């Protein structure tokens, strides 16, 4: 890099200014050998020449190409949003397939080498506790358990304790709410709150009672989760809304506002509020009006039978027989943590020799009203009500 050059004929020193828009021409004194170096430094610090204004980099961004299939993150990044650390632009289909197999059946084969992988957990599949589709009509309303139940019934999905994998890469934090409060001293939980990869590792080892994914397994799972990210079409924009969005995106001054508006249309985190057992298990939770056994039947079918049905993960099978109904109804009003109130709100914990367990349902995943509806349904079945759940 040239800092100066001498012009002997004019006895001058020309100092090209670094990052400056002009040159300084100053007399050269041959009596001081270090003069050129000192003069260069002085010029850099004291030259009053104006620095050029750096222009914003031109992005290769054409808003007119925006469609309902455009991934939300792609659009936000094109508007100038910083890429999240877990984001990837392009994914090969074979990695998505491998990730889907790990999530749905616990293991897969390496997409390149063909080497078979072992199960992440011997006790659970990811889909035992998580859906892979949207769970509510509005992506911004993720705290309404009644809407979740209605959506589950209408769309043939279970009502599960864990948040959905759909749109998971669009979130900005994980293990939120009471998870962060209860386990605030856990380094692994703190790391998982701001890192999707760490959240997957925590779920694999603690929630699933399994092992950490191998690097290639993590890459495959991330590929699959990216295939489930929200698109512009998931935001329920009308044709007029989409046209207006394209028009506004042509103006760079609108980009910050557009990014903020887009991120208001879906949840940036899945909230989690832990519930407690009722003060008096005999009377149950205080609710408005009477419990609805018909709604309780839906809770039983969409939630309980997901794990306790013929294809479920639990070893406790709820068959359609009198002894099952009477046992379940009898376990509701108990004060033990192993009552149904306790199991739903507190869950159980892995133990030596018995690592499978039941996770708790937060208030966002199952309401007190729904629990009372479930109790009403089970008590009716225990009394010999002819209505039976559909397996």
C-alpha positions, 0 to 999 in steps of 0.5 A: 500500500503506497503512503507517499511518493517523492517528486524530486523536481518540485521538492514536494510530498504527495500524500494520497489520503486513505478513504478520503476524496482528495490529496494534500500537497505539502513542502518536503523538508529534507532536513528531517528524515522522518518528516514524510512518515509524520506528515502522513499520520498528521494528514490522516488525522487532521486533513479537513477533506470531506469523507465520501458518503457510502451508498447503500449496497444495491440488493438483487431484489425485485418485489414484483416476484413476490408470491404466496409461496415466497418464504417469509424469511426470504422476503424479510432478508431481501428487505434488509433483515439480518439473517438468523444464525440457523437460516439457510438459503437452499436445501437439497430434497434428500436432506429434507427427507432424511430430517423428516424420517428422523422426526417421524420415526426416530432415525434415518440414513445419511443422505450422502453415504447411505450409512444407517443412523441409530434412533435418537430416542428409544422412548419417543418420536418427535411427533409424539409431542409435536405437530408438523403443521399449523395448529390454529387459524391465526398464526399470531394467536398461539395462546388460545387452547379452544382454537387449537382444539377446534382446529385439530378436530377440523384438520385431523391433527392431535392436540399435543403438549409441545408447540408445532414444528411448523414455522419453528425456524421463523421464531426468534426464541425457544423454551419461553415463559415458565420454562425459562423461569423454572430452569433459569439456572440451567445453562442448557435451557439458557442456551436453547432460548436463543439457539434453535440448534441448542433447543433441538439438542435439549429436546433430544436429550432431556424431553425425549430422553435420548442422545444428541443428534450427530452433525449430519442428523442435525443438518437433516432435521434443520433442513426438514424444519426449514421446509416447514417455514411460513410462506407469505401465503400462510399470513392470510393476505388477500390478493389486494394485500399482496399487490399493496405489499409489492408496491410498498416494497419498491420503496426502500424507505418502507422496508423497516415498516413492512418488516415490522408489520410482517412479523406481527402476523405470526408468533415470534415465540411459543408462550408457556404458562405452567398450571397448578392443580385445583385447590379442591380436586373434588370440585375442580377448577372454577369455570363459567357454567357447566362442563361440556362432556361433548367437548371433553370427548374431543379432548380425549380423542385428540389428546389422550388417545394420541399417546394412550391409544393403540398406536400411542407412545405410552405403555398405558392403553386406554381401551374402551371398557368399563374398567378403564372408564371407572379407573380414569374417573376415579383418578380425577378428584384425587389430591395426589400428583398422579391424579389426572389433574396432576398428570395434566398440569404437572406431568411426571418425571423420568426415573432410573429404570423408567425413563418414559414419562408424561409431559405437562400441558401448559395453559396455552395447550389445554385450558382449565375449561377443557380439563373440566370438560374431559372430567365430565366426559369420563364421569359420564362414561364411568356411569355407563353412557353408551357414547364411546370414543372413536379410535 
